[in-house]
Amino acid sequence: MNPPEPPPQADTVLIESTYGDRQHPHEKLFEELGVLLKKLAARGGVAVVPVFAVGRAQAVLHTIAQLKAAGEIPKGLPIFLDSPMAIHTTALFERHPGEHRLNVQEVRQMDHVATMLETPEQSKSLVHRHGPMVILAASGMATGGRVLHHLAQYAGDHRNMIILTGYQAPGTRGAALASGRSTIRIHAQDVTVRAEVAQIESASAHADANQLLSWLHKMPSAPGQVYVVHGEREASDMLRQRIEHEVKWRAWCPSKARSGRYEKFIL
C-alpha cells in the first residue's frame, strides 16, 4: 500500500497500539514465507493459511507470486484462495490502480497465482485433493469462516502446516495455535493439532511502536490530548509512556468499566 498521509492538526488524537511495545522484525514476508513453503512442498504437505480477506490475503498472494517468479518455491505448487470476500477485494486492485503501489503486471500475477474458490461446493472439493498445496482462507485469527473447515481437516497431520500471518488476539483460535496448544475447539469438537504451526511476524499491516511515534511527530502542532487505544494493556501503556517521554505530549490509556447497564471510560 501507499505510505500513510501525514496527520492533520487535531485537538484530540486516538492512536492504535497493537505493536505499541515492540518493533517489527527485519525479515521480509518474502523470506519468511519462502522458507516455510519450500519446506512444505518438499514434504508434500498442505498449508492452511488463515488470512484477513481485505489486505492480508492480497499481500500473501503477491508474495507467493514473487516467490514463484524468483524460483524460490515450485511454480507448480497449487495455491487456493477460499474466500469470496478476498476474491472480490483482489479484483479491486485492478480496478483502482492509483490506490496502491503494484503495477499492472504485479496485479495480474497476484490475481492468477491462485485458483479462486467462491462457492461452498468448490471449497469442499479440496478434501479430494492431495498435497502439496496451499489454502488461504478467512478469518485471519481463525475465529470463523471457511478456514475452520480446513483446520479441522488438516491440523491432525504432521506433514501439514498452519501459517499464521500476523497478530493473534488473546482468546482466539489463532492465539491458541500460536501458543502451542495440542487441541483446538472447532464446531463443538476437539481437533488434535499435529501440523507444524508457524507465525509470520512480517505480514502485519499494523505499524510498530517507532512507526506510530514517527506518525505523531508529523502533526503540525501538539494536540490537547492523546488516547492510546486498540492494544493489549501492556502494549498500550508502553506506547503511552513513550509518547509522554519522547514526544512530550499528554497521553492516556482509557479502560472500560461497567456501571449498571452502561460502560464508562476511566482515564
N, C-alpha and C positions, 0 to 999 in steps of 0.2 A: 504494500500500500504506500501511498504518498506520505511524507513526513507530516506530523501534526502541525496545524497552523498555530502561530503564536497566540496566546490568550489575550482577550481584550481587557480593558480596565473593568474592575468589579468591586463592589462593596463587600461581598461575601463569596468565598470560594469553597466548593466541595471538591475534594480530590480523593481518588481511589487509593488503596494501599495494599492490594493483593500481594505485591512483592515489596512492600514498604520496608522490609528488614533485610533485603539481600540484593545482589546484582546477578544478572543473567550470566551463565557460563560463556566462555569464549568460543566453545564449539558451535558450529553452524548446523542447522537442520540437515543439510546435505550430508555432512559427515556422520552425524548420529544415526539418521535413518538408513544411510547406505550400509553401515556396518551390520545393522540388525537384519535388513532384508537380504543381504548377501548370505548371511548365516542361515537364514530361514530357507532360502532357495536351495542351498547345498544339502539340507537335511530333508527337503520335501515336505515341509510343514505348512500349516495355514496360519496366517497372521490376521487377527481380529484387531482392528484399529478404531476405537471409539473416537469420533470426531464431532466437533460442533459444525452444524450444517452451513453456517454463514461464516466464512473466513478461514476457519481451520481446515475444513475439507479441501478448499481450493489451494491453500498453502502446501498441504501434503501432496496433492495431485501434481502441482507444479514441480515440487522437489522430486517426486518419482519420475516425472518426465525428464528432468535434468539428469537423474541417475542413470536412466536407460540410455539417453543420448550420449553420455560420457562412458558408457560401458562398465559402470560400477556395479550394476545388477543385470541379470539376464534380460535381454529385450523381450523375450517370450514369457516372462513372468506374468501370469494373469492378474489383473487388478480389477476390482469391482467396487463401484460406488453405489451403496444400497441406502439411498435416502432421497425421496422425491424433492424435499426442500433444498438439499445440497445440489441436486442436479439442476434445479431451476435457478439457483443462485449462481452456479458455474456459468450458465448461459448469459447472465447479466454482464460478465466480464467482456464478452464480445460486443454487446450492445452499448456499453458505456466505456469506451477506451480511454477517455480523459480522466476517469476516476481512479486509475491505478497506474502502476509503473510497467506492466507487462506489455510487450509489443504484440503485433498480430500473430506472429509465428508462435510465440510462447503461449498465447491464449489457446490457439488451436492444438498445440501439443498437450496442454493441460486437459482440454476437452476430450481428446481422443486417446489418452493414455489408459483410460479405464472403460470398462463396459458398464453402462448406466442401467440400473435396475429400478424401475419405477413401480411396478405392480407387486402385490404380495406374492403372487404366483412365481414371478421371476426371482424374488428373494428366497422363497422356499426351495426353488430348484437347485440352489447351491449345495444342498445336502447330498446331491447325487454326484458331485464333483470330488476329485481327489486333489491333494496338494501337489506341488506348491501353488499357493495363491494368496492374495492379499484382499481382505474385505474391509472397506471403510464404511462405517455406519454410525448414525447418531443414536444416542446422545453422547456428548464428549466426556461426561462423567459417569456414563452407564446408569443413569437414573431412570431411563425409559427408552422407548423406541425399538427399532429393529435390531440394534446391536445386542440386545438381551438374548434374542434367539440364537445369535451366532456365538455368544459367550457360553450359553448352555450347551451348544453343540460341540464346541471345540476346546473349551477350557480344560477338559479332562485328559488331554493327550500331551505327553511331554515333548513331542516333536513340534507342537504348535507354539504360538507366541501371541501374547496380548501386549500391544504397544499403546501406552497412554501418552497422549500428545499435549500435555500441559498440566496446569494446576488442577488438583483434585480436592474439592471442598470436603471438610470433615463430615462424616456421616453418609457419604455417597459410596456406591459400589466401587467407583474408581479409586477412592481413598483406601477402601478395604483391600483392593488388589495391590495398590502401591505399597501398603504396609506388610504385604506378605501373607495375608490370610489364606488358609488352606481350603476354605469353603466360602462361597458367597450365596446369598439367597436370591433366587430368580423364580418368579411366578409361583411363589409358595413352596418351592423345592430347594433343598440344599444341593449346590453344584460344587463338586470337587475341583480344585484348581491344581492341575499338574503342569499346565503350559508355562513356559518362561514368561515372566512379566517384566517389561521394561518401561521405564518412564523417561520420555524425552523432555528435557528442560528448555531446549532452544526453540520450541514451537510456539510458546506462549505469545499471545498478542498483547498482553499487559506490559506496561512499562515497568522497569525495575526502579529501585529507590533513586539512583542517580539520575535517571531519565525524568522521573517525576519532579525532582528538585530543579533540574535544568529547565523544565517547562515553566515552573513557578518563577524562576529568575527572569523570564522573558516578559513578565507582566509590566506594563508601563509604570505602575507605582504600587505601593503596598495596599492590599485590601484591609478592611476593618477587622476581619476575622477569617480564619481558615478552619474548616471542619474536615477531619480525616475520616473517610468512610470506606465501605466496601473492602474489608480486610479482616483477618483474624486479629484478635485483641493485641497480641504481641507485635505483629507487623504494623498495625495502625499506630500503636504507641511509639514504636521506634521511629516511624516517619514523623510523627508529631514532634518528637524531641529534636530531630534533625532540622525541621522547619524552624523551630524556635532558636536553635543554637547557630545554624548556618545561614538561614535567610533572615533571621531576626524578626519574624512575624509571630503574632499570637495565633496559637492553634489549639484545637480541642478534638477529643475523640468522643463523639456522642455515644451513649449506650441506652438501650431501651429498658424501661422498667414498667411493669403493668400496674395500673391503678384502676381497679374495678373493671369496667368494660373497655377502658381506653388505654392507650400506650402513650407515655410521655418520654421525652428525650432528656437525659441528665447530662449536663456539661461539667 
